Amino acid sequence: MSGARIPNILSIAGSDPSGGAGIQADLKSIAACGGYGMAAIAALTVQNTRGVTGVHTPPADFLTGQLQAISGDIRIDAVKIGMLATAEVIEAVTGWLGTQPGTAVVLDPVLVSTSGDRLLEHDAEAALRRLLPLVTVVTPNTAELAALLGEPEATGWDAVLGQAERLAHRYNVLVLAKGGHLAGGERPDALVGPDGVHAEVSGPRVDTPNSHGTGCSLSSALATLWARCGDWGDALRLARGWLQDALATAGELEVGGGHGPVNHFSALWAGRMAPSADALLSTWWDGIAGLRSRIDSLTFIRGLRDGSLPAGEFHFYLAQDALYLRTYSQVLSRAAQLAPNREEQSFWAAGAVGALQEEANLHRSRLGATGDPEPSPTTSAYLNHLLASDTSYPQLVAAILPCYWLYQDIGRRLAAASSPGNPYADWLDAYSSPEFDEATAAAIATVQQVAFRADATGLAAMRRAFEESSRHELAFFAQTSADAAAGRVAAPREVDADGLVGVPSL
């Protein structure tokens, strides 16, 4: 936590004696995500991994007593609400929340069971809707989202987002739209407000039968991580990364013969820290905002945008880029060798092949059959950095990422601003294509998962590698004569009488 204040998170929910859902899952999730958990028990259940066979609801005034005892003594930074079984219990929570203005509240509405059965009586559902205006974020599954609106359950992601926006507008809340119950290999989630999507995160579905308590765990993690970082979008990204790991390692537990729990403490038991904003790649990207602005100001980039870049300058750049891509392909192959799972191995291996194809299709078509030049000092420095980064898989993929992300960002914006007849349209099209967008998104998602798995030391090394590669990208683009003359890059270069750029021997 690095000296940061540990947030106090209150869970109001039912218990699960098997430990996988309800209050027990909430407390584990809160602790795993760096918070101090408190619990006011709204119901007692008889259940295990195979199902629920009984529910006992204590008197509502007893729940009110628990809530008043906690709030009268302890600072509450966020509240997570789960199972509230009766209208009287819901009204008790609603009344107490009215005495806690400004408190962030995450509601995981328990309306529909996994089998599709409605769990609340009509009067309790009506009371739950009266609670919604006091909530900050509501996290229904697709069946619960439809029930809250009185609509049929959505079967596609666009329809889920539409329902989430309608619910958000009706009650002036944020809605966490969840795609976990939809068909397909991707599992999207999105925070949706009355004005549309605020943040969207997607990733591959984890194939595991051990998903008991997933909704409880995600909503508790969301409340805790918001209290730590102060941003709901960042909290969602962090919570998703944590839960992805907890699901992927759930098979390591041996709990019950039904749907087992997620592995809440997998990161802790592996020696890793609680989810931190430092692990979010969005913070890495924001951290190089100044460098990205410097790239935009380069003569080379401006010349690509309006087509005024001298042909000799572009010829030099392409020759160096062809040299770069050859070694870059080897580096991607090395990442595939080091990757810990088949999905990441396949992604980096495909990237290695793609880098060679890019060299053949784009570079050779412009460079012709001319021999390879010597690598410039700038090119050599970048490649040496990449080759030296293969001491660990996390550091290597972090070093690789800027070549995807910066090129995609630059190519997309330059292509949008380019005018017809631009002589460099083929280069701009290559880096603004849907295929390159898809590859870049996959690279970001892959490295993000690696960052979520890293410990504090590894995460710091990853970020340094990412930032160093980004600096090398700036230098690589800044090799034109005008940029070099302006002191934007240290590598010396010469231009011959024909306007072609020569490279000093190393």
SULGI-V6036 format. One line per field, one symbol per residue. ss: DSSP state (A for helix, B for strand, O for the rest). phi: phi as a letter, one per 40 degrees, with the letter a starting at -180 (. if undefined). psi: psi as a letter, one per 40 degrees, with the letter a starting at -180 (. if undefined). A space follows every 50 residues. Layout:
# SULGI-V6036
ss: ???
phi: ???
psi: ???
This chain:
# SULGI-V6036
ss: OOOOOOOBBBBBBBOOOOOOOAAAAAAAAAAAOOOBBBBBBBBBBBBBOO BBBBBBOOOAAAAAAAAAAAAOOOOOOBBBBOOOOOAAAAAAAAAAAOOO OOOBBBBOOOOBOOOOOBOOOAAAAAAAAAAAAAOOBBOOOAAAAAAAAO OOOOOOAAAAAAAAAAAAAAAOOBBBBBOOOOOOOBOOBBBBBOOBBBBB BOOBOOOOOOOBOAAAAAAAAAAAAAAAAOOAAAAAAAAAAAAAAAAAOA AAOOOOOOOOBOOOOAAAAOOOOOOOAAAOAAAAAAAOAAAAAAAAOOAA AAAAAAOOOOAAAAAAAAAAAAAAAAAAAAAAAAAAAAOOOAAAAAAAAA AAAAAAAAAAAAAAAAAOOOOOOOOOAAAAAAAAAAAAAAAOAAAAAAAA AAAAAAAAAAAAAAAAAOOOOOOOAAAAAAOOOAAAAAAAAAAAAAAAAA AAAOOAAAAAAAAAAAAAAAAAAAAAAOOOAAAAAOOOOOOOBBBOOOOO BBBOOO
phi: .fgcccccbbbbaccbccgcbfdccccccccccgbbcbabccabbbaacc ibbabbbcdccccdcdccccccbbcbcabbbbcbcbccccccccccdccb cgccbbbbccbbcdcgccbbcdcccccccccdccccbbbccccccccccg bcccbbccccccccccccccbfbcbccbbcccchccbcbacbbdbhccab bbaccccaccbcgccdccccccccccccbgbccccccccccccdccccbc cccbbgbbcccccdbdccccgcccdbdccccccccccbdccccccdccdd cccccbgccddcccccdccccccccccdccccccccccdcacccdccccc cccccccccccccccccgccccccccdccccccccccccccacdcccccc ddccccccccccccccccbdgccbcccccccbcdccdccccccccccccc cccccccccccccccccccccccdccccccdcccccgcacccabbcccgc ccbccc
psi: efeihhihhhhhaiiheeedaaddddddddddefihhihhheihihiaee iheihhhiiddddddddddddedhhhdihhhbhhdidddddddddddeef iehhhhhghgdhideehheiidddddddddddeeidhhgiidddddddef iihieiddddddddddddddefihhhhhedeiiieigiiihhadeahdhh hiiihhgiegehedddddddddddddddeehddddddddddddddddded edighiebhiiigdfddddeeiiihiddehdddddddfddddddddeidd dddddeeehidddddddddddddddddddddddddddeieiddddddddd dddddddddddddddddaeiihiihidddddddddddeeedidddddddd ddddddddddddddddeiiiehefddddddeeiddddddddddddddddd ddeiiddddddddddddddddddddddfeidddddeeeiehiiihadeei hihii.
